[in-house]
């Protein structure tokens, strides 16, 4: 998440912290983009805004 994205979210009044990345293997929510998931070791870490719900 970029600084401007976070600033815009806080300016709108969104107080809930969301995690911008998610491991597709174990579902762990991550605050930064890792090359490998620290929970399960998977290489499939994606930005949550690109994941279809």
Backbone atoms as SQL, in Angstrom:
CREATE TABLE atoms (id INTEGER PRIMARY KEY, chain TEXT, resi INTEGER, resn TEXT, atom TEXT, x REAL, y REAL, z REAL);
INSERT INTO atoms VALUES
  (1, 'A', 1, 'UNK', 'N', 0.852, -1.164, 0.000),
  (2, 'A', 1, 'UNK', 'CA', 0.000, 0.000, 0.000),
  (3, 'A', 1, 'UNK', 'C', 0.896, 1.224, 0.000),
  (4, 'A', 2, 'UNK', 'N', 0.548, 2.161, -0.857),
  (5, 'A', 2, 'UNK', 'CA', 1.322, 3.372, -0.933),
  (6, 'A', 2, 'UNK', 'C', 0.921, 4.378, 0.133),
  (7, 'A', 3, 'UNK', 'N', 1.772, 5.336, 0.334),
  (8, 'A', 3, 'UNK', 'CA', 1.522, 6.385, 1.321),
  (9, 'A', 3, 'UNK', 'C', 0.272, 7.173, 0.946),
  (10, 'A', 4, 'UNK', 'N', 0.105, 7.463, -0.338),
  (11, 'A', 4, 'UNK', 'CA', -1.054, 8.238, -0.778),
  (12, 'A', 4, 'UNK', 'C', -2.348, 7.447, -0.633),
  (13, 'A', 5, 'UNK', 'N', -2.294, 6.131, -0.892),
  (14, 'A', 5, 'UNK', 'CA', -3.486, 5.295, -0.701),
  (15, 'A', 5, 'UNK', 'C', -3.930, 5.316, 0.755),
  (16, 'A', 6, 'UNK', 'N', -2.988, 5.177, 1.656),
  (17, 'A', 6, 'UNK', 'CA', -3.314, 5.173, 3.085),
  (18, 'A', 6, 'UNK', 'C', -3.823, 6.545, 3.530),
  (19, 'A', 7, 'UNK', 'N', -3.187, 7.613, 3.046),
  (20, 'A', 7, 'UNK', 'CA', -3.624, 8.964, 3.409),
  (21, 'A', 7, 'UNK', 'C', -5.043, 9.230, 2.908),
  (22, 'A', 8, 'UNK', 'N', -5.346, 8.786, 1.701),
  (23, 'A', 8, 'UNK', 'CA', -6.693, 8.983, 1.155),
  (24, 'A', 8, 'UNK', 'C', -7.718, 8.207, 1.966),
  (25, 'A', 9, 'UNK', 'N', -7.381, 6.993, 2.365),
  (26, 'A', 9, 'UNK', 'CA', -8.301, 6.185, 3.165),
  (27, 'A', 9, 'UNK', 'C', -8.550, 6.831, 4.520),
  (28, 'A', 10, 'UNK', 'N', -7.516, 7.339, 5.151),
  (29, 'A', 10, 'UNK', 'CA', -7.669, 7.987, 6.451),
  (30, 'A', 10, 'UNK', 'C', -8.426, 9.307, 6.321),
  (31, 'A', 11, 'UNK', 'N', -8.241, 10.022, 5.206),
  (32, 'A', 11, 'UNK', 'CA', -8.964, 11.275, 4.994),
  (33, 'A', 11, 'UNK', 'C', -10.464, 11.037, 4.837),
  (34, 'A', 12, 'UNK', 'N', -10.838, 9.889, 4.282),
  (35, 'A', 12, 'UNK', 'CA', -12.255, 9.542, 4.145),
  (36, 'A', 12, 'UNK', 'C', -12.861, 9.116, 5.477),
  (37, 'A', 13, 'UNK', 'N', -12.019, 8.882, 6.468),
  (38, 'A', 13, 'UNK', 'CA', -12.527, 8.487, 7.778),
  (39, 'A', 13, 'UNK', 'C', -12.524, 6.996, 8.021),
  (40, 'A', 14, 'UNK', 'N', -11.915, 6.233, 7.122),
  (41, 'A', 14, 'UNK', 'CA', -11.828, 4.791, 7.320),
  (42, 'A', 14, 'UNK', 'C', -10.803, 4.504, 8.413),
  (43, 'A', 15, 'UNK', 'N', -11.254, 3.988, 9.518),
  (44, 'A', 15, 'UNK', 'CA', -10.358, 3.705, 10.631),
  (45, 'A', 15, 'UNK', 'C', -9.887, 2.260, 10.647),
  (46, 'A', 16, 'UNK', 'N', -10.626, 1.388, 9.976),
  (47, 'A', 16, 'UNK', 'CA', -10.272, -0.025, 9.993),
  (48, 'A', 16, 'UNK', 'C', -9.042, -0.254, 9.117),
  (49, 'A', 17, 'UNK', 'N', -8.036, -0.869, 9.701),
  (50, 'A', 17, 'UNK', 'CA', -6.811, -1.177, 8.968),
  (51, 'A', 17, 'UNK', 'C', -7.045, -2.419, 8.125),
  (52, 'A', 18, 'UNK', 'N', -6.793, -2.314, 6.849),
  (53, 'A', 18, 'UNK', 'CA', -6.917, -3.472, 5.973),
  (54, 'A', 18, 'UNK', 'C', -5.529, -3.880, 5.510),
  (55, 'A', 19, 'UNK', 'N', -5.387, -5.139, 5.202),
  (56, 'A', 19, 'UNK', 'CA', -4.109, -5.644, 4.730),
  (57, 'A', 19, 'UNK', 'C', -4.163, -5.759, 3.216),
  (58, 'A', 20, 'UNK', 'N', -3.227, -5.102, 2.523),
  (59, 'A', 20, 'UNK', 'CA', -3.303, -5.025, 1.073),
  (60, 'A', 20, 'UNK', 'C', -2.844, -6.274, 0.321),
  (61, 'A', 21, 'UNK', 'N', -2.283, -7.265, 1.018),
  (62, 'A', 21, 'UNK', 'CA', -1.804, -8.472, 0.352),
  (63, 'A', 21, 'UNK', 'C', -2.341, -9.698, 1.062),
  (64, 'A', 22, 'UNK', 'N', -2.498, -10.792, 0.289),
  (65, 'A', 22, 'UNK', 'CA', -3.025, -12.030, 0.853),
  (66, 'A', 22, 'UNK', 'C', -2.328, -13.215, 0.206),
  (67, 'A', 23, 'UNK', 'N', -2.028, -14.218, 1.014),
  (68, 'A', 23, 'UNK', 'CA', -1.482, -15.472, 0.512),
  (69, 'A', 23, 'UNK', 'C', -2.637, -16.293, -0.045),
  (70, 'A', 24, 'UNK', 'N', -2.497, -16.747, -1.272),
  (71, 'A', 24, 'UNK', 'CA', -3.560, -17.522, -1.901),
  (72, 'A', 24, 'UNK', 'C', -3.577, -18.966, -1.410),
  (73, 'A', 25, 'UNK', 'N', -2.490, -19.439, -0.825),
  (74, 'A', 25, 'UNK', 'CA', -2.437, -20.823, -0.348),
  (75, 'A', 25, 'UNK', 'C', -3.073, -20.993, 1.025),
  (76, 'A', 26, 'UNK', 'N', -2.680, -20.138, 1.986),
  (77, 'A', 26, 'UNK', 'CA', -3.178, -20.313, 3.356),
  (78, 'A', 26, 'UNK', 'C', -4.169, -19.231, 3.772),
  (79, 'A', 27, 'UNK', 'N', -4.309, -18.162, 2.960),
  (80, 'A', 27, 'UNK', 'CA', -5.267, -17.107, 3.270),
  (81, 'A', 27, 'UNK', 'C', -4.773, -16.069, 4.260),
  (82, 'A', 28, 'UNK', 'N', -3.487, -16.074, 4.585),
  (83, 'A', 28, 'UNK', 'CA', -2.942, -15.108, 5.542),
  (84, 'A', 28, 'UNK', 'C', -3.012, -13.697, 4.966),
  (85, 'A', 29, 'UNK', 'N', -3.459, -12.745, 5.782),
  (86, 'A', 29, 'UNK', 'CA', -3.478, -11.336, 5.395),
  (87, 'A', 29, 'UNK', 'C', -2.130, -10.727, 5.755),
  (88, 'A', 30, 'UNK', 'N', -1.532, -10.000, 4.813),
  (89, 'A', 30, 'UNK', 'CA', -0.177, -9.492, 4.994),
  (90, 'A', 30, 'UNK', 'C', -0.137, -7.975, 4.798),
  (91, 'A', 31, 'UNK', 'N', 0.586, -7.256, 5.660),
  (92, 'A', 31, 'UNK', 'CA', 0.656, -5.802, 5.556),
  (93, 'A', 31, 'UNK', 'C', 1.592, -5.314, 4.448),
  (94, 'A', 32, 'UNK', 'N', 2.530, -6.152, 4.022),
  (95, 'A', 32, 'UNK', 'CA', 3.467, -5.809, 2.946),
  (96, 'A', 32, 'UNK', 'C', 3.550, -6.978, 1.980),
  (97, 'A', 33, 'UNK', 'N', 4.078, -6.722, 0.781),
  (98, 'A', 33, 'UNK', 'CA', 4.191, -7.785, -0.208),
  (99, 'A', 33, 'UNK', 'C', 5.473, -8.567, 0.035),
  (100, 'A', 34, 'UNK', 'N', 5.305, -9.832, 0.348),
  (101, 'A', 34, 'UNK', 'CA', 6.430, -10.739, 0.525),
  (102, 'A', 34, 'UNK', 'C', 6.613, -11.554, -0.744),
  (103, 'A', 35, 'UNK', 'N', 7.844, -12.010, -0.993),
  (104, 'A', 35, 'UNK', 'CA', 8.071, -12.928, -2.111),
  (105, 'A', 35, 'UNK', 'C', 7.559, -14.312, -1.752),
  (106, 'A', 36, 'UNK', 'N', 7.692, -14.673, -0.479),
  (107, 'A', 36, 'UNK', 'CA', 7.136, -15.932, 0.025),
  (108, 'A', 36, 'UNK', 'C', 6.329, -15.629, 1.276),
  (109, 'A', 37, 'UNK', 'N', 5.249, -16.361, 1.462),
  (110, 'A', 37, 'UNK', 'CA', 4.390, -16.165, 2.629),
  (111, 'A', 37, 'UNK', 'C', 5.144, -16.567, 3.895),
  (112, 'A', 38, 'UNK', 'N', 5.182, -15.705, 4.912),
  (113, 'A', 38, 'UNK', 'CA', 5.870, -16.052, 6.158),
  (114, 'A', 38, 'UNK', 'C', 5.139, -17.132, 6.956),
  (115, 'A', 39, 'UNK', 'N', 3.869, -17.373, 6.653),
  (116, 'A', 39, 'UNK', 'CA', 3.089, -18.382, 7.376),
  (117, 'A', 39, 'UNK', 'C', 3.301, -19.784, 6.819),
  (118, 'A', 40, 'UNK', 'N', 3.224, -19.917, 5.470),
  (119, 'A', 40, 'UNK', 'CA', 3.258, -21.261, 4.883),
  (120, 'A', 40, 'UNK', 'C', 4.386, -21.474, 3.882),
  (121, 'A', 41, 'UNK', 'N', 5.066, -20.405, 3.456),
  (122, 'A', 41, 'UNK', 'CA', 6.172, -20.546, 2.516),
  (123, 'A', 41, 'UNK', 'C', 5.768, -20.521, 1.047),
  (124, 'A', 42, 'UNK', 'N', 4.501, -20.295, 0.765),
  (125, 'A', 42, 'UNK', 'CA', 4.013, -20.265, -0.613),
  (126, 'A', 42, 'UNK', 'C', 4.544, -19.037, -1.347),
  (127, 'A', 43, 'UNK', 'N', 4.691, -19.167, -2.663),
  (128, 'A', 43, 'UNK', 'CA', 5.126, -18.047, -3.495),
  (129, 'A', 43, 'UNK', 'C', 3.945, -17.278, -4.084),
  (130, 'A', 44, 'UNK', 'N', 2.728, -17.667, -3.753),
  (131, 'A', 44, 'UNK', 'CA', 1.530, -17.069, -4.350),
  (132, 'A', 44, 'UNK', 'C', 0.934, -16.004, -3.431),
  (133, 'A', 45, 'UNK', 'N', 1.587, -14.831, -3.351),
  (134, 'A', 45, 'UNK', 'CA', 1.115, -13.694, -2.560),
  (135, 'A', 45, 'UNK', 'C', 0.632, -12.637, -3.546),
  (136, 'A', 46, 'UNK', 'N', -0.615, -12.196, -3.389),
  (137, 'A', 46, 'UNK', 'CA', -1.218, -11.260, -4.342),
  (138, 'A', 46, 'UNK', 'C', -1.806, -10.043, -3.640),
  (139, 'A', 47, 'UNK', 'N', -1.955, -8.969, -4.392),
  (140, 'A', 47, 'UNK', 'CA', -2.628, -7.768, -3.893),
  (141, 'A', 47, 'UNK', 'C', -4.112, -8.066, -3.774),
  (142, 'A', 48, 'UNK', 'N', -4.718, -7.702, -2.639),
  (143, 'A', 48, 'UNK', 'CA', -6.131, -8.016, -2.419),
  (144, 'A', 48, 'UNK', 'C', -7.045, -7.271, -3.383),
  (145, 'A', 49, 'UNK', 'N', -6.617, -6.124, -3.904),
  (146, 'A', 49, 'UNK', 'CA', -7.483, -5.398, -4.836),
  (147, 'A', 49, 'UNK', 'C', -7.597, -6.112, -6.179),
  (148, 'A', 50, 'UNK', 'N', -6.735, -7.085, -6.458),
  (149, 'A', 50, 'UNK', 'CA', -6.798, -7.842, -7.706),
  (150, 'A', 50, 'UNK', 'C', -7.420, -9.216, -7.528),
  (151, 'A', 51, 'UNK', 'N', -7.823, -9.558, -6.314),
  (152, 'A', 51, 'UNK', 'CA', -8.430, -10.859, -6.050),
  (153, 'A', 51, 'UNK', 'C', -9.938, -10.727, -6.197),
  (154, 'A', 52, 'UNK', 'N', -10.542, -11.586, -7.004),
  (155, 'A', 52, 'UNK', 'CA', -11.998, -11.583, -7.156),
  (156, 'A', 52, 'UNK', 'C', -12.626, -12.166, -5.912),
  (157, 'A', 53, 'UNK', 'N', -13.612, -11.456, -5.371),
  (158, 'A', 53, 'UNK', 'CA', -14.308, -11.948, -4.181),
  (159, 'A', 53, 'UNK', 'C', -15.468, -12.825, -4.556);
